[in-house]
Amino acid sequence: MRPRIILETIKNNDDLEWIHLANKDEPLTSLSLDSIIDEKDTVYWNRERKNYLYSQMPESHQNWINDNINKGYYSYATAFRRMRFRNGKKQSTAEIRTDGIAGCLRTAKGGSAKQILIISGKGEFQVRLLNEHECARLMGAPEYKISKEISKNDYLFAFGDGVCASAIEWLDRNYLTPIFEAGHYPQYNLNQNTNLKHVKKMLSNSQELEIKKKFEDWCVKHFDHNLDLPIKGRLYGALIVLYNLGVAEQNSEWDFTNTLKVNSTDRGTHFGDRSIKNHTSHRLNLALSNLQRSDLKPTSGGEAGRTSTGTKRAGLGIIQIINSITNNADKESITTLGKSAVDLLNNLVIEQLDQHLSLGGIEIKYQQNETIGAYVSKLINFKSHKPGAILQHLIGAKLELRYKDNHDIKIIHHKSSTADIQTQRLGDFDLGNSVIHVTKSPTIGHFHKAYQNATAGRTTYVLIPENKLGTVSLALDIDENYTNKVNIYSIEQFISQNIDEMSLFQKEISLDNLKQLLQLYNDLINKFENDPSLKIIIPDFGI
């Protein structure tokens, strides 16, 4: 949600007082194109204009219209005209998308910039422009009063130039109003500087080298030999200590002068029975947000190391590193040197967390004697900003594993955000005469699309999480015999049963194949998503 160009701008303008709030979970929507259609609008294009648009489409897009025209219900798609090379020359091309999502609304003046609606079904194929009521619904303003005194063109221009009301409402609720209610300036350490070029102005070269050497020793003491990295919970504990020091008021318990006296993890002002004082998920999120690295948030409470006594020892170690620099300083220099040491250590801790992130952002432990299906269920229900990518590439990895020795079958993979129509594919995976659709939150639109493939004579699969199998009732509204025409399986069953069969039902071999599947999944994430937070840290399966 903070694109790289935004982060670079912040980094390159660190003289400004940026406010960094913790990322909220992105909102999901079940809204699809067919739910915003204004069925009263029947002002369709005439036959000549409609047929001309059809002639501008690639064959695969024309096939979508032809496949749906004789269905007993309407299917909807949106279209834009773009300049493309067709038949060896650059010409106006009509491209449609059929995934239930409308394309971008633009400030339309010319006809080519207006979004076109394609309607196919019940023996007819019709075309018209999206109208002002439909645009209002897309923009989160379904009750917007449309005046007859304003032209349709002006409404389309205005909605294209507007902002989506529900998106702004979400930003207001989660960010803008909380800032206002906090008195405009939240009580966060907005000015903490983690840029190394400024750190060097405060620390001598010998002091900087001393901190780095002591931190290397600290890492060795808190090493996870399975990952060849410091234990992640200890790193998060270090960030808590550094944040406590960075925001401490003068003469408070975390003031640098007072922490000079800290020499044990006994219960007191800095440590509790099992944790560092103030080691909460909220404070950790503040620390990471303040460092512009909310992407490093722990995926679970246990991962943050909050209740581990080892984290207490790690926190004491960080205090002792800083004390080694401030111990011999005069009173006026203690705070200056302490803050500089905090900045440098923040950078060193973040470097280690980045190495953890490169291994993967999904860390789920395997419980002894747990079924493969149960473990897969935890993976697909992992709270992620891209749940669809996890599902798609898990299925892709399972297919790669299944057919790794069959060179006649080639599995085609795509980036999870790529629409089917862009690649002229029928579903998430096309194999022979079969189509596989994968979704975490199935809607009527997903079931429609699968039904279209099935009635066109293709063997069709819909793969959904086990806890969403109840949504099959939506499919029965399309056809009471839907499940006789479309295979609907849980993702857990589709993956685990196949692994067990490949392993001749030998548990050790099954776990080894599961490990291979996760490695293949990570390879796909590297290749198609370039987002290490989607990678899975492969657990110890005890094999």
Sequence and secondary structure as in RCSB ss.txt:
>XXXX:A:sequence
MRPRIILETIKNNDDLEWIHLANKDEPLTSLSLDSIIDEKDTVYWNRERKNYLYSQMPESHQNWINDNINKGYYS
YATAFRRMRFRNGKKQSTAEIRTDGIAGCLRTAKGGSAKQILIISGKGEFQVRLLNEHECARLMGAPEYKISKEI
SKNDYLFAFGDGVCASAIEWLDRNYLTPIFEAGHYPQYNLNQNTNLKHVKKMLSNSQELEIKKKFEDWCVKHFDH
NLDLPIKGRLYGALIVLYNLGVAEQNSEWDFTNTLKVNSTDRGTHFGDRSIKNHTSHRLNLALSNLQRSDLKPTS
GGEAGRTSTGTKRAGLGIIQIINSITNNADKESITTLGKSAVDLLNNLVIEQLDQHLSLGGIEIKYQQNETIGAY
VSKLINFKSHKPGAILQHLIGAKLELRYKDNHDIKIIHHKSSTADIQTQRLGDFDLGNSVIHVTKSPTIGHFHKA
YQNATAGRTTYVLIPENKLGTVSLALDIDENYTNKVNIYSIEQFISQNIDEMSLFQKEISLDNLKQLLQLYNDLI
NKFENDPSLKIIIPDFGI
>XXXX:A:secstr
   HHHHHHHHHTTTS                GGGS  TT      HHHHHHHHHTS HHHHHHHHHHTTSSS E
EEEEEEEEEEETTEEEEEEEEE SS         SGGGS EEEEEETTEEEEEE  HHHHHHHTT TT    TTS
 HHHHHHHHHHS  HHHHHHHIIIIIHHHHHTTSS SS TT    HHHHHHHS HHHHHHHHHHHHHHHHHTEET
TTTEE HHHHHHHHHHHHHHHH  TTSTTSHHHHTT     SSSSB SSSBTT  HHHHHHHHHHTT GGG  SS
TGGGTTT HHHHHHHHHHHHHHHHHHTTS HHHHHHHHHHHHHHHHHHHHHHHHHHHHH SB     TT  HHHH
HHHHHTS  S HHHHHHHHHHHHHHHHTTT TT       TT  HHHHT SSSEEETTEEEEE SS  HHHHHHH
HHHHHTT EEEEEE GGGGGGHHHHHHH TTHHHHSEEEEHHHHHHHHHHHHTTT HHHHHHHHHHHHHHHHHHH
HHHT  GGGSB       
